[in-house]
Amino acid sequence: MNDPILQRLIDQVRSTHKPLDIQGGNTKHFYGEISHGEVLDMRPLNGISSYEPSELVVTVRAGTSLAELEHRLAEKGQCLPFEPPRFGDGTVGGMVAAGLSGPSRAAVGCVRDYVLGTTVLNGQGEVMSFGGQVIKNVAGYDVSRVMAGSLGVLGVICEVSLKVLPIATATATRVFVMDEAAALKQLNAWAGQPLPINASAWDPSCSCGVRNSQLHLRLAGAQAAVTAACAHLGGAVVEPEIAASWWDSVRDHQHAFFRLDSTHLAKGEHLWRISVPATTPPLALPGVQFIEWGGAQRWLRGIATAKQVRAAAAAAGGHATLFHAAAPRAQIFTPLSAPLQRIHKGLKTAFDPRGIFNPGRLYPGL
């Protein structure tokens, strides 16, 4: 082993008899159950191992700042198309472990779709590599993508290979004043048309210089396609700089809707992330909602109970996650069925037999 930083991580894992709390930028501490344990700091394990712009592949170490990676990609006119939330100074390992995607997810796919390979440290201090740097280099279980969204309970992500894409030639944002029901109906109608829709968001507040609740639509692609779509759709024009800032605020949860400070939390307000079919009509739940992904992702902020939210999501054929709430937190994710619980437990045992990595962060007992 000729990498002293990785060797220190291996030694820490092998020698510990206590739970380990895997941390990068620690920007998503509010997400999932609270982990208690000795900190395993991933930030020293940073840097871009290899980058082949012509192949649209980058391999990067887990502790690397997400901002640093995106800056390097932008220099070559490329990007992470799924727009992972940065939450400040987040890291690449945290991005994969959380598995969160931004406004463009419905159009381009999620984090998992862009993970080609990973190098992982298991609970016995062994370094394992899965996948590779090309999409076809996968045999058997696609373990690399299992790591996406696992919140560190299976192993320590040390390095990841990602597919990247060119930045769109042209983008434009249009805003339409309409209520929630009208917005959902319109989004479903547009979904059946050949439009270069890259992102959508229905905002119950005033923004982008437009008053009342409004639907934001971002178009991206070839200049001719975007220009034609703008002429066809109409709507209020938003200046590029203002539009870019607004979409960044949604991506990074800096928009006023997502800001839950200590006062809100003390009042019992929570932020729920509800995944439902895009055709689902407005959900009758107490609180304020913000809608993304063509209607498939509904954010709810308010004091609705877990029973109310999960019942509404299940009735629509979806599920709900308690995204941000005051401590102590419980049942963050929809409880697993018995068969799925066994599968998750089997994976945890295979990768982390001593149960030392972020125990309980994802599901109780895992």
C-alpha angles and dihedrals in degrees: 000000000000098000109090095192094052090043090056090053091049092049091049092051094046096047101044125100093181134074116276124223105210110214138176114162089342088225095137099050089126092060118088128356117326113266120220118196149082111316116250101200112208098180096094088060095076143131139082108278097193138348126191108182092183090055094043091232132123128182114203137173118249099245093056115120112253089222090056092051093048091048091053092049093047090057086065095042093255137118149177095266095200090066101223113211109257099201090195116300099003123165134229092246091052090048092057095039092052094043093207123155133194138229096304096056096106091054103040108020135251137290092273091059091061100046109105100169144350140200110216136187110218129209093270093056095257121142113227130182125206133183118354142226099299130062094236094055094093127110128171117346114012093231095167092066092044086067090062107096094005092117091221097294094122102044149317113286105221102170136003136195114214136190112231132190137211117268110258115267093228137014134181135176126213127187127209124191108227141125125257098267093048091047093053092047091050093047091053090050092050091048089069093053129081095250125144093236109167100171142357134192132177109210121195092201136064118273144138089041093294121117127222127020112325145181116235117205124188119198122196137174138065115006093241093051094048093047092050092048092050090052091048097046102039115189131139115314117236120202112247096242093049092045093049091050092048094050090047089053090055093044094050096037092244091125112111092247092065099045109110110173127181091275093057092045091049089056090056097255116154135185114230127191110209122191115199138149110288091240093061111123120233112306113239098226131134113255139040124306134207117193130209141163097046091303097313096106119053120183115203124195118187146070099294112142124246089247092055095046097044092046091053092047093047092048088057092048095256142095139237136226125201094229102178127010141142119274133292092058125188136182094008093170129041107275114259125244115247095259093049091046089056092050092050091047091050092052092048091051092048095051102029109022093168092052094229102134115092093317112209094003093119104025132355111271094017 
